[in-house]
Amino acid sequence: MLAIAKGANLALMFVLELSVLVATGYWGFTFGSNWVLKLVAGIGAPVLFGVLWGLFAAGGGANATYPLTGIARGLFEVAWFGGGALALYAAGALTPAVILGAAFVVNAVLRLAWHQS
């Protein structure tokens, strides 16, 4: 049973990673009134976040170009997932922002307790 819960927690981590990219894209497409600005922000924000994830955290660090570990990894995750939650909040989606933030906290605590990447 614990193995299933651990697997579900890793699956949740993947869903949360994708959720941050969707959240930043959503924010971008709601940013400002100029359609060009919305297009640039809507595409650029998720690309920027994706590049950062790929550089520092992909695959629990195993696939990252410059893998972070320990406190640096924890701070990066807080900033990255917090950025996704803040993007939703800035776009006027308070409830999804709170859900994303809370799901990340639960996921992070379980990953620490179960020694998962």
Backbone as XML, in Angstrom:
<?xml version="1.0"?>
<chain id="A" units="angstrom">
  <residue number="1" name="MET">
    <atom name="N" x="0.823" y="-1.200" z="0.000"/>
    <atom name="CA" x="0.000" y="0.000" z="0.000"/>
    <atom name="C" x="0.862" y="1.256" z="0.000"/>
  </residue>
  <residue number="2" name="LEU">
    <atom name="N" x="1.967" y="1.228" z="0.773"/>
    <atom name="CA" x="2.852" y="2.386" z="0.821"/>
    <atom name="C" x="3.503" y="2.628" z="-0.532"/>
  </residue>
  <residue number="3" name="ALA">
    <atom name="N" x="3.819" y="1.572" z="-1.254"/>
    <atom name="CA" x="4.423" y="1.718" z="-2.581"/>
    <atom name="C" x="3.469" y="2.434" z="-3.534"/>
  </residue>
  <residue number="4" name="ILE">
    <atom name="N" x="2.184" y="2.146" z="-3.415"/>
    <atom name="CA" x="1.188" y="2.822" z="-4.257"/>
    <atom name="C" x="1.113" y="4.294" z="-3.899"/>
  </residue>
  <residue number="5" name="ALA">
    <atom name="N" x="1.132" y="4.604" z="-2.616"/>
    <atom name="CA" x="1.086" y="6.000" z="-2.172"/>
    <atom name="C" x="2.328" y="6.765" z="-2.636"/>
  </residue>
  <residue number="6" name="LYS">
    <atom name="N" x="3.482" y="6.119" z="-2.572"/>
    <atom name="CA" x="4.709" y="6.772" z="-3.027"/>
    <atom name="C" x="4.662" y="7.029" z="-4.529"/>
  </residue>
  <residue number="7" name="GLY">
    <atom name="N" x="4.167" y="6.075" z="-5.269"/>
    <atom name="CA" x="4.012" y="6.249" z="-6.716"/>
    <atom name="C" x="3.035" y="7.365" z="-7.044"/>
  </residue>
  <residue number="8" name="ALA">
    <atom name="N" x="1.942" y="7.423" z="-6.298"/>
    <atom name="CA" x="0.965" y="8.487" z="-6.505"/>
    <atom name="C" x="1.563" y="9.850" z="-6.184"/>
  </residue>
  <residue number="9" name="ASN">
    <atom name="N" x="2.413" y="9.906" z="-5.180"/>
    <atom name="CA" x="3.047" y="11.176" z="-4.826"/>
    <atom name="C" x="3.991" y="11.642" z="-5.929"/>
  </residue>
  <residue number="10" name="LEU">
    <atom name="N" x="4.722" y="10.721" z="-6.536"/>
    <atom name="CA" x="5.592" y="11.090" z="-7.656"/>
    <atom name="C" x="4.768" y="11.519" z="-8.867"/>
  </residue>
  <residue number="11" name="ALA">
    <atom name="N" x="3.635" y="10.857" z="-9.087"/>
    <atom name="CA" x="2.745" y="11.267" z="-10.179"/>
    <atom name="C" x="2.188" y="12.661" z="-9.906"/>
  </residue>
  <residue number="12" name="LEU">
    <atom name="N" x="1.854" y="12.941" z="-8.653"/>
    <atom name="CA" x="1.376" y="14.275" z="-8.284"/>
    <atom name="C" x="2.454" y="15.312" z="-8.556"/>
  </residue>
  <residue number="13" name="MET">
    <atom name="N" x="3.700" y="14.989" z="-8.279"/>
    <atom name="CA" x="4.804" y="15.923" z="-8.544"/>
    <atom name="C" x="4.841" y="16.281" z="-10.025"/>
  </residue>
  <residue number="14" name="PHE">
    <atom name="N" x="4.684" y="15.295" z="-10.896"/>
    <atom name="CA" x="4.688" y="15.544" z="-12.331"/>
    <atom name="C" x="3.507" y="16.430" z="-12.728"/>
  </residue>
  <residue number="15" name="VAL">
    <atom name="N" x="2.341" y="16.146" z="-12.185"/>
    <atom name="CA" x="1.159" y="16.965" z="-12.480"/>
    <atom name="C" x="1.363" y="18.399" z="-11.991"/>
  </residue>
  <residue number="16" name="LEU">
    <atom name="N" x="1.976" y="18.563" z="-10.834"/>
    <atom name="CA" x="2.255" y="19.900" z="-10.314"/>
    <atom name="C" x="3.243" y="20.645" z="-11.210"/>
  </residue>
  <residue number="17" name="GLU">
    <atom name="N" x="4.246" y="19.942" z="-11.717"/>
    <atom name="CA" x="5.201" y="20.564" z="-12.634"/>
    <atom name="C" x="4.479" y="21.089" z="-13.874"/>
  </residue>
  <residue number="18" name="LEU">
    <atom name="N" x="3.619" y="20.273" z="-14.445"/>
    <atom name="CA" x="2.855" y="20.702" z="-15.614"/>
    <atom name="C" x="1.901" y="21.840" z="-15.268"/>
  </residue>
  <residue number="19" name="SER">
    <atom name="N" x="1.342" y="21.793" z="-14.066"/>
    <atom name="CA" x="0.412" y="22.827" z="-13.626"/>
    <atom name="C" x="1.077" y="24.199" z="-13.557"/>
  </residue>
  <residue number="20" name="VAL">
    <atom name="N" x="2.337" y="24.234" z="-13.154"/>
    <atom name="CA" x="3.058" y="25.509" z="-13.105"/>
    <atom name="C" x="3.199" y="26.078" z="-14.512"/>
  </residue>
  <residue number="21" name="LEU">
    <atom name="N" x="3.506" y="25.225" z="-15.478"/>
    <atom name="CA" x="3.632" y="25.706" z="-16.851"/>
    <atom name="C" x="2.302" y="26.224" z="-17.377"/>
  </residue>
  <residue number="22" name="VAL">
    <atom name="N" x="1.224" y="25.515" z="-17.077"/>
    <atom name="CA" x="-0.112" y="25.965" z="-17.486"/>
    <atom name="C" x="-0.471" y="27.275" z="-16.782"/>
  </residue>
  <residue number="23" name="ALA">
    <atom name="N" x="-0.154" y="27.364" z="-15.496"/>
    <atom name="CA" x="-0.474" y="28.566" z="-14.714"/>
    <atom name="C" x="0.240" y="29.794" z="-15.261"/>
  </residue>
  <residue number="24" name="THR">
    <atom name="N" x="1.523" y="29.644" z="-15.597"/>
    <atom name="CA" x="2.256" y="30.805" z="-16.115"/>
    <atom name="C" x="1.750" y="31.189" z="-17.504"/>
  </residue>
  <residue number="25" name="GLY">
    <atom name="N" x="1.367" y="30.200" z="-18.295"/>
    <atom name="CA" x="0.765" y="30.504" z="-19.598"/>
    <atom name="C" x="-0.569" y="31.210" z="-19.445"/>
  </residue>
  <residue number="26" name="TYR">
    <atom name="N" x="-1.382" y="30.734" z="-18.529"/>
    <atom name="CA" x="-2.678" y="31.369" z="-18.267"/>
    <atom name="C" x="-2.483" y="32.821" z="-17.835"/>
  </residue>
  <residue number="27" name="TRP">
    <atom name="N" x="-1.550" y="33.039" z="-16.913"/>
    <atom name="CA" x="-1.259" y="34.405" z="-16.489"/>
    <atom name="C" x="-0.861" y="35.258" z="-17.682"/>
  </residue>
  <residue number="28" name="GLY">
    <atom name="N" x="0.030" y="34.740" z="-18.509"/>
    <atom name="CA" x="0.511" y="35.503" z="-19.651"/>
    <atom name="C" x="-0.601" y="35.908" z="-20.600"/>
  </residue>
  <residue number="29" name="PHE">
    <atom name="N" x="-1.532" y="35.009" z="-20.846"/>
    <atom name="CA" x="-2.622" y="35.314" z="-21.772"/>
    <atom name="C" x="-3.690" y="36.213" z="-21.153"/>
  </residue>
  <residue number="30" name="THR">
    <atom name="N" x="-3.601" y="36.469" z="-19.859"/>
    <atom name="CA" x="-4.513" y="37.421" z="-19.214"/>
    <atom name="C" x="-3.809" y="38.728" z="-18.882"/>
  </residue>
  <residue number="31" name="PHE">
    <atom name="N" x="-2.529" y="38.842" z="-19.230"/>
    <atom name="CA" x="-1.701" y="39.992" z="-18.870"/>
    <atom name="C" x="-1.943" y="41.145" z="-19.838"/>
  </residue>
  <residue number="32" name="GLY">
    <atom name="N" x="-2.326" y="42.290" z="-19.307"/>
    <atom name="CA" x="-2.481" y="43.501" z="-20.122"/>
    <atom name="C" x="-3.641" y="43.430" z="-21.088"/>
  </residue>
  <residue number="33" name="SER">
    <atom name="N" x="-3.735" y="44.461" z="-21.925"/>
    <atom name="CA" x="-4.840" y="44.533" z="-22.885"/>
    <atom name="C" x="-4.353" y="44.410" z="-24.326"/>
  </residue>
  <residue number="34" name="ASN">
    <atom name="N" x="-3.065" y="44.517" z="-24.541"/>
    <atom name="CA" x="-2.489" y="44.419" z="-25.876"/>
    <atom name="C" x="-2.325" y="42.956" z="-26.248"/>
  </residue>
  <residue number="35" name="TRP">
    <atom name="N" x="-2.901" y="42.535" z="-27.378"/>
    <atom name="CA" x="-2.858" y="41.120" z="-27.748"/>
    <atom name="C" x="-1.437" y="40.636" z="-28.035"/>
  </residue>
  <residue number="36" name="VAL">
    <atom name="N" x="-0.563" y="41.520" z="-28.528"/>
    <atom name="CA" x="0.829" y="41.120" z="-28.769"/>
    <atom name="C" x="1.516" y="40.824" z="-27.444"/>
  </residue>
  <residue number="37" name="LEU">
    <atom name="N" x="1.291" y="41.684" z="-26.453"/>
    <atom name="CA" x="1.870" y="41.475" z="-25.127"/>
    <atom name="C" x="1.341" y="40.185" z="-24.505"/>
  </residue>
  <residue number="38" name="LYS">
    <atom name="N" x="0.047" y="39.942" z="-24.666"/>
    <atom name="CA" x="-0.546" y="38.703" z="-24.143"/>
    <atom name="C" x="0.089" y="37.481" z="-24.806"/>
  </residue>
  <residue number="39" name="LEU">
    <atom name="N" x="0.304" y="37.557" z="-26.100"/>
    <atom name="CA" x="0.887" y="36.439" z="-26.825"/>
    <atom name="C" x="2.332" y="36.185" z="-26.381"/>
  </residue>
  <residue number="40" name="VAL">
    <atom name="N" x="3.108" y="37.254" z="-26.266"/>
    <atom name="CA" x="4.503" y="37.117" z="-25.836"/>
    <atom name="C" x="4.575" y="36.577" z="-24.407"/>
  </residue>
  <residue number="41" name="ALA">
    <atom name="N" x="3.772" y="37.132" z="-23.505"/>
    <atom name="CA" x="3.787" y="36.672" z="-22.111"/>
    <atom name="C" x="3.207" y="35.265" z="-21.988"/>
  </residue>
  <residue number="42" name="GLY">
    <atom name="N" x="2.153" y="34.971" z="-22.733"/>
    <atom name="CA" x="1.505" y="33.666" z="-22.656"/>
    <atom name="C" x="2.373" y="32.532" z="-23.147"/>
  </residue>
  <residue number="43" name="ILE">
    <atom name="N" x="3.236" y="32.819" z="-24.093"/>
    <atom name="CA" x="4.163" y="31.799" z="-24.588"/>
    <atom name="C" x="5.498" y="31.887" z="-23.855"/>
  </residue>
  <residue number="44" name="GLY">
    <atom name="N" x="5.954" y="33.101" z="-23.606"/>
    <atom name="CA" x="7.269" y="33.308" z="-23.005"/>
    <atom name="C" x="7.381" y="32.849" z="-21.565"/>
  </residue>
  <residue number="45" name="ALA">
    <atom name="N" x="6.364" y="33.081" z="-20.755"/>
    <atom name="CA" x="6.440" y="32.717" z="-19.333"/>
    <atom name="C" x="6.605" y="31.205" z="-19.133"/>
  </residue>
  <residue number="46" name="PRO">
    <atom name="N" x="5.778" y="30.364" z="-19.790"/>
    <atom name="CA" x="5.990" y="28.929" z="-19.606"/>
    <atom name="C" x="7.322" y="28.444" z="-20.192"/>
  </residue>
  <residue number="47" name="VAL">
    <atom name="N" x="7.758" y="29.066" z="-21.278"/>
    <atom name="CA" x="9.055" y="28.680" z="-21.849"/>
    <atom name="C" x="10.166" y="29.007" z="-20.855"/>
  </residue>
  <residue number="48" name="LEU">
    <atom name="N" x="10.118" y="30.196" z="-20.265"/>
    <atom name="CA" x="11.116" y="30.589" z="-19.274"/>
    <atom name="C" x="11.112" y="29.633" z="-18.083"/>
  </residue>
  <residue number="49" name="PHE">
    <atom name="N" x="9.929" y="29.345" z="-17.564"/>
    <atom name="CA" x="9.832" y="28.430" z="-16.422"/>
    <atom name="C" x="10.319" y="27.028" z="-16.803"/>
  </residue>
  <residue number="50" name="GLY">
    <atom name="N" x="9.982" y="26.583" z="-18.002"/>
    <atom name="CA" x="10.424" y="25.270" z="-18.459"/>
    <atom name="C" x="11.934" y="25.186" z="-18.596"/>
  </residue>
  <residue number="51" name="VAL">
    <atom name="N" x="12.541" y="26.241" z="-19.119"/>
    <atom name="CA" x="13.997" y="26.270" z="-19.251"/>
    <atom name="C" x="14.650" y="26.225" z="-17.870"/>
  </residue>
  <residue number="52" name="LEU">
    <atom name="N" x="14.124" y="27.002" z="-16.935"/>
    <atom name="CA" x="14.676" y="26.989" z="-15.579"/>
    <atom name="C" x="14.574" y="25.598" z="-14.956"/>
  </residue>
  <residue number="53" name="TRP">
    <atom name="N" x="13.418" y="24.948" z="-15.137"/>
    <atom name="CA" x="13.239" y="23.606" z="-14.585"/>
    <atom name="C" x="14.229" y="22.639" z="-15.221"/>
  </residue>
  <residue number="54" name="GLY">
    <atom name="N" x="14.391" y="22.729" z="-16.532"/>
    <atom name="CA" x="15.324" y="21.858" z="-17.230"/>
    <atom name="C" x="16.767" y="22.072" z="-16.803"/>
  </residue>
  <residue number="55" name="LEU">
    <atom name="N" x="17.123" y="23.312" z="-16.554"/>
    <atom name="CA" x="18.491" y="23.617" z="-16.153"/>
    <atom name="C" x="18.811" y="23.132" z="-14.740"/>
  </residue>
  <residue number="56" name="PHE">
    <atom name="N" x="17.852" y="23.274" z="-13.816"/>
    <atom name="CA" x="18.175" y="23.073" z="-12.410"/>
    <atom name="C" x="17.457" y="21.926" z="-11.695"/>
  </residue>
  <residue number="57" name="ALA">
    <atom name="N" x="16.365" y="21.394" z="-12.249"/>
    <atom name="CA" x="15.589" y="20.453" z="-11.443"/>
    <atom name="C" x="14.994" y="19.266" z="-12.190"/>
  </residue>
  <residue number="58" name="ALA">
    <atom name="N" x="15.167" y="19.154" z="-13.482"/>
    <atom name="CA" x="14.498" y="18.100" z="-14.257"/>
    <atom name="C" x="14.853" y="16.710" z="-13.747"/>
  </residue>
  <residue number="59" name="GLY">
    <atom name="N" x="13.852" y="15.873" z="-13.685"/>
    <atom name="CA" x="14.063" y="14.487" z="-13.270"/>
    <atom name="C" x="14.591" y="14.344" z="-11.861"/>
  </residue>
  <residue number="60" name="GLY">
    <atom name="N" x="14.160" y="15.223" z="-10.980"/>
    <atom name="CA" x="14.665" y="15.197" z="-9.611"/>
    <atom name="C" x="16.132" y="15.593" z="-9.540"/>
  </residue>
  <residue number="61" name="GLY">
    <atom name="N" x="16.599" y="16.254" z="-10.583"/>
    <atom name="CA" x="17.992" y="16.671" z="-10.665"/>
    <atom name="C" x="18.822" y="15.746" z="-11.541"/>
  </residue>
  <residue number="62" name="ALA">
    <atom name="N" x="18.355" y="14.526" z="-11.765"/>
    <atom name="CA" x="19.111" y="13.553" z="-12.549"/>
    <atom name="C" x="19.240" y="13.967" z="-14.010"/>
  </residue>
  <residue number="63" name="ASN">
    <atom name="N" x="18.256" y="14.668" z="-14.543"/>
    <atom name="CA" x="18.270" y="15.085" z="-15.942"/>
    <atom name="C" x="18.580" y="16.563" z="-16.108"/>
  </residue>
  <residue number="64" name="ALA">
    <atom name="N" x="18.856" y="17.263" z="-15.028"/>
    <atom name="CA" x="19.117" y="18.694" z="-15.087"/>
    <atom name="C" x="20.534" y="18.970" z="-15.573"/>
  </residue>
  <residue number="65" name="THR">
    <atom name="N" x="20.697" y="20.096" z="-16.262"/>
    <atom name="CA" x="22.015" y="20.500" z="-16.722"/>
    <atom name="C" x="22.903" y="20.877" z="-15.544"/>
  </residue>
  <residue number="66" name="TYR">
    <atom name="N" x="22.356" y="21.626" z="-14.610"/>
    <atom name="CA" x="23.063" y="22.049" z="-13.396"/>
    <atom name="C" x="22.219" y="21.646" z="-12.189"/>
  </residue>
  <residue number="67" name="PRO">
    <atom name="N" x="22.249" y="20.379" z="-11.806"/>
    <atom name="CA" x="21.341" y="19.903" z="-10.755"/>
    <atom name="C" x="21.598" y="20.567" z="-9.401"/>
  </residue>
  <residue number="68" name="LEU">
    <atom name="N" x="20.512" y="20.944" z="-8.773"/>
    <atom name="CA" x="20.571" y="21.502" z="-7.425"/>
    <atom name="C" x="20.240" y="20.400" z="-6.430"/>
  </residue>
  <residue number="69" name="THR">
    <atom name="N" x="20.860" y="20.467" z="-5.266"/>
    <atom name="CA" x="20.579" y="19.489" z="-4.225"/>
    <atom name="C" x="20.409" y="20.211" z="-2.894"/>
  </residue>
  <residue number="70" name="GLY">
    <atom name="N" x="19.860" y="19.494" z="-1.935"/>
    <atom name="CA" x="19.732" y="20.016" z="-0.578"/>
    <atom name="C" x="18.896" y="21.275" z="-0.486"/>
  </residue>
  <residue number="71" name="ILE">
    <atom name="N" x="19.396" y="22.235" z="0.287"/>
    <atom name="CA" x="18.673" y="23.493" z="0.532"/>
    <atom name="C" x="18.457" y="24.266" z="-0.758"/>
  </residue>
  <residue number="72" name="ALA">
    <atom name="N" x="19.453" y="24.273" z="-1.635"/>
    <atom name="CA" x="19.327" y="25.001" z="-2.900"/>
    <atom name="C" x="18.165" y="24.442" z="-3.718"/>
  </residue>
  <residue number="73" name="ARG">
    <atom name="N" x="18.029" y="23.121" z="-3.747"/>
    <atom name="CA" x="16.921" y="22.488" z="-4.481"/>
    <atom name="C" x="15.587" y="22.866" z="-3.839"/>
  </residue>
  <residue number="74" name="GLY">
    <atom name="N" x="15.528" y="22.835" z="-2.521"/>
    <atom name="CA" x="14.300" y="23.192" z="-1.813"/>
    <atom name="C" x="13.896" y="24.628" z="-2.071"/>
  </residue>
  <residue number="75" name="LEU">
    <atom name="N" x="14.850" y="25.528" z="-2.017"/>
    <atom name="CA" x="14.548" y="26.942" z="-2.280"/>
    <atom name="C" x="14.121" y="27.161" z="-3.730"/>
  </residue>
  <residue number="76" name="PHE">
    <atom name="N" x="14.769" y="26.452" z="-4.649"/>
    <atom name="CA" x="14.369" y="26.558" z="-6.055"/>
    <atom name="C" x="12.932" y="26.086" z="-6.237"/>
  </residue>
  <residue number="77" name="GLU">
    <atom name="N" x="12.597" y="24.949" z="-5.634"/>
    <atom name="CA" x="11.225" y="24.435" z="-5.763"/>
    <atom name="C" x="10.208" y="25.396" z="-5.167"/>
  </residue>
  <residue number="78" name="VAL">
    <atom name="N" x="10.511" y="25.957" z="-4.010"/>
    <atom name="CA" x="9.585" y="26.911" z="-3.390"/>
    <atom name="C" x="9.381" y="28.113" z="-4.317"/>
  </residue>
  <residue number="79" name="ALA">
    <atom name="N" x="10.471" y="28.618" z="-4.892"/>
    <atom name="CA" x="10.358" y="29.762" z="-5.804"/>
    <atom name="C" x="9.617" y="29.375" z="-7.079"/>
  </residue>
  <residue number="80" name="TRP">
    <atom name="N" x="9.887" y="28.197" z="-7.621"/>
    <atom name="CA" x="9.298" y="27.787" z="-8.892"/>
    <atom name="C" x="7.801" y="27.506" z="-8.742"/>
  </residue>
  <residue number="81" name="PHE">
    <atom name="N" x="7.443" y="26.682" z="-7.755"/>
    <atom name="CA" x="6.024" y="26.383" z="-7.554"/>
    <atom name="C" x="5.291" y="27.597" z="-6.990"/>
  </residue>
  <residue number="82" name="GLY">
    <atom name="N" x="5.971" y="28.369" z="-6.147"/>
    <atom name="CA" x="5.380" y="29.616" z="-5.662"/>
    <atom name="C" x="5.125" y="30.584" z="-6.801"/>
  </residue>
  <residue number="83" name="GLY">
    <atom name="N" x="6.034" y="30.613" z="-7.773"/>
    <atom name="CA" x="5.828" y="31.453" z="-8.958"/>
    <atom name="C" x="4.590" y="31.042" z="-9.732"/>
  </residue>
  <residue number="84" name="GLY">
    <atom name="N" x="4.351" y="29.745" z="-9.825"/>
    <atom name="CA" x="3.139" y="29.263" z="-10.491"/>
    <atom name="C" x="1.883" y="29.684" z="-9.752"/>
  </residue>
  <residue number="85" name="ALA">
    <atom name="N" x="1.919" y="29.547" z="-8.423"/>
    <atom name="CA" x="0.767" y="29.965" z="-7.609"/>
    <atom name="C" x="0.559" y="31.480" z="-7.700"/>
  </residue>
  <residue number="86" name="LEU">
    <atom name="N" x="1.651" y="32.232" z="-7.675"/>
    <atom name="CA" x="1.538" y="33.692" z="-7.802"/>
    <atom name="C" x="1.019" y="34.096" z="-9.175"/>
  </residue>
  <residue number="87" name="ALA">
    <atom name="N" x="1.392" y="33.358" z="-10.205"/>
    <atom name="CA" x="0.877" y="33.645" z="-11.544"/>
    <atom name="C" x="-0.639" y="33.471" z="-11.583"/>
  </residue>
  <residue number="88" name="LEU">
    <atom name="N" x="-1.125" y="32.396" z="-10.972"/>
    <atom name="CA" x="-2.581" y="32.201" z="-10.924"/>
    <atom name="C" x="-3.258" y="33.310" z="-10.136"/>
  </residue>
  <residue number="89" name="TYR">
    <atom name="N" x="-2.669" y="33.673" z="-9.009"/>
    <atom name="CA" x="-3.227" y="34.753" z="-8.195"/>
    <atom name="C" x="-3.260" y="36.058" z="-8.982"/>
  </residue>
  <residue number="90" name="ALA">
    <atom name="N" x="-2.172" y="36.360" z="-9.686"/>
    <atom name="CA" x="-2.103" y="37.597" z="-10.466"/>
    <atom name="C" x="-3.113" y="37.600" z="-11.607"/>
  </residue>
  <residue number="91" name="ALA">
    <atom name="N" x="-3.481" y="36.414" z="-12.078"/>
    <atom name="CA" x="-4.471" y="36.307" z="-13.146"/>
    <atom name="C" x="-5.895" y="36.327" z="-12.598"/>
  </residue>
  <residue number="92" name="GLY">
    <atom name="N" x="-6.030" y="36.442" z="-11.284"/>
    <atom name="CA" x="-7.355" y="36.512" z="-10.676"/>
    <atom name="C" x="-7.951" y="35.165" z="-10.315"/>
  </residue>
  <residue number="93" name="ALA">
    <atom name="N" x="-7.137" y="34.130" z="-10.305"/>
    <atom name="CA" x="-7.613" y="32.782" z="-9.994"/>
    <atom name="C" x="-7.134" y="32.389" z="-8.595"/>
  </residue>
  <residue number="94" name="LEU">
    <atom name="N" x="-7.765" y="32.959" z="-7.575"/>
    <atom name="CA" x="-7.329" y="32.747" z="-6.191"/>
    <atom name="C" x="-7.455" y="31.290" z="-5.751"/>
  </residue>
  <residue number="95" name="THR">
    <atom name="N" x="-8.596" y="30.675" z="-5.989"/>
    <atom name="CA" x="-8.802" y="29.298" z="-5.533"/>
    <atom name="C" x="-7.807" y="28.331" z="-6.170"/>
  </residue>
  <residue number="96" name="PRO">
    <atom name="N" x="-7.611" y="28.361" z="-7.494"/>
    <atom name="CA" x="-6.583" y="27.483" z="-8.066"/>
    <atom name="C" x="-5.181" y="27.782" z="-7.538"/>
  </residue>
  <residue number="97" name="ALA">
    <atom name="N" x="-4.890" y="29.049" z="-7.245"/>
    <atom name="CA" x="-3.578" y="29.407" z="-6.692"/>
    <atom name="C" x="-3.376" y="28.753" z="-5.332"/>
  </residue>
  <residue number="98" name="VAL">
    <atom name="N" x="-4.390" y="28.803" z="-4.496"/>
    <atom name="CA" x="-4.304" y="28.191" z="-3.163"/>
    <atom name="C" x="-4.181" y="26.673" z="-3.280"/>
  </residue>
  <residue number="99" name="ILE">
    <atom name="N" x="-4.928" y="26.078" z="-4.200"/>
    <atom name="CA" x="-4.880" y="24.630" z="-4.389"/>
    <atom name="C" x="-3.490" y="24.204" z="-4.861"/>
  </residue>
  <residue number="100" name="LEU">
    <atom name="N" x="-2.925" y="24.933" z="-5.811"/>
    <atom name="CA" x="-1.583" y="24.611" z="-6.303"/>
    <atom name="C" x="-0.555" y="24.720" z="-5.181"/>
  </residue>
  <residue number="101" name="GLY">
    <atom name="N" x="-0.623" y="25.790" z="-4.426"/>
    <atom name="CA" x="0.319" y="25.967" z="-3.319"/>
    <atom name="C" x="0.181" y="24.892" z="-2.259"/>
  </residue>
  <residue number="102" name="ALA">
    <atom name="N" x="-1.047" y="24.574" z="-1.892"/>
    <atom name="CA" x="-1.286" y="23.554" z="-0.863"/>
    <atom name="C" x="-0.858" y="22.165" z="-1.350"/>
  </residue>
  <residue number="103" name="ALA">
    <atom name="N" x="-1.157" y="21.857" z="-2.607"/>
    <atom name="CA" x="-0.768" y="20.551" z="-3.150"/>
    <atom name="C" x="0.751" y="20.424" z="-3.187"/>
  </residue>
  <residue number="104" name="PHE">
    <atom name="N" x="1.438" y="21.515" z="-3.517"/>
    <atom name="CA" x="2.900" y="21.469" z="-3.509"/>
    <atom name="C" x="3.432" y="21.210" z="-2.099"/>
  </residue>
  <residue number="105" name="VAL">
    <atom name="N" x="2.881" y="21.886" z="-1.105"/>
    <atom name="CA" x="3.359" y="21.707" z="0.274"/>
    <atom name="C" x="3.165" y="20.262" z="0.719"/>
  </residue>
  <residue number="106" name="VAL">
    <atom name="N" x="1.996" y="19.705" z="0.472"/>
    <atom name="CA" x="1.734" y="18.309" z="0.849"/>
    <atom name="C" x="2.694" y="17.381" z="0.119"/>
  </residue>
  <residue number="107" name="ASN">
    <atom name="N" x="2.856" y="17.598" z="-1.183"/>
    <atom name="CA" x="3.752" y="16.770" z="-1.977"/>
    <atom name="C" x="5.189" y="16.863" z="-1.472"/>
  </residue>
  <residue number="108" name="ALA">
    <atom name="N" x="5.647" y="18.067" z="-1.178"/>
    <atom name="CA" x="7.026" y="18.258" z="-0.718"/>
    <atom name="C" x="7.265" y="17.588" z="0.632"/>
  </residue>
  <residue number="109" name="VAL">
    <atom name="N" x="6.315" y="17.718" z="1.537"/>
    <atom name="CA" x="6.454" y="17.088" z="2.857"/>
    <atom name="C" x="6.518" y="15.568" z="2.713"/>
  </residue>
  <residue number="110" name="LEU">
    <atom name="N" x="5.658" y="15.009" z="1.879"/>
    <atom name="CA" x="5.677" y="13.559" z="1.680"/>
    <atom name="C" x="6.962" y="13.107" z="0.993"/>
  </residue>
  <residue number="111" name="ARG">
    <atom name="N" x="7.448" y="13.879" z="0.018"/>
    <atom name="CA" x="8.703" y="13.516" z="-0.630"/>
    <atom name="C" x="9.866" y="13.537" z="0.355"/>
  </residue>
  <residue number="112" name="LEU">
    <atom name="N" x="9.875" y="14.501" z="1.255"/>
    <atom name="CA" x="10.920" y="14.542" z="2.285"/>
    <atom name="C" x="10.801" y="13.356" z="3.235"/>
  </residue>
  <residue number="113" name="ALA">
    <atom name="N" x="9.588" y="13.078" z="3.670"/>
    <atom name="CA" x="9.366" y="11.978" z="4.618"/>
    <atom name="C" x="9.712" y="10.619" z="4.000"/>
  </residue>
  <residue number="114" name="TRP">
    <atom name="N" x="9.451" y="10.477" z="2.700"/>
    <atom name="CA" x="9.675" y="9.201" z="2.028"/>
    <atom name="C" x="11.006" y="9.168" z="1.254"/>
  </residue>
  <residue number="115" name="HIS">
    <atom name="N" x="11.813" y="10.198" z="1.397"/>
    <atom name="CA" x="13.130" y="10.275" z="0.739"/>
    <atom name="C" x="13.009" y="10.103" z="-0.775"/>
  </residue>
  <residue number="116" name="GLN">
    <atom name="N" x="12.059" y="10.834" z="-1.361"/>
    <atom name="CA" x="11.876" y="10.826" z="-2.814"/>
    <atom name="C" x="12.510" y="12.072" z="-3.405"/>
  </residue>
  <residue number="117" name="SER">
    <atom name="N" x="12.918" y="12.013" z="-4.674"/>
    <atom name="CA" x="13.521" y="13.166" z="-5.347"/>
    <atom name="C" x="12.484" y="14.229" z="-5.629"/>
  </residue>
</chain>
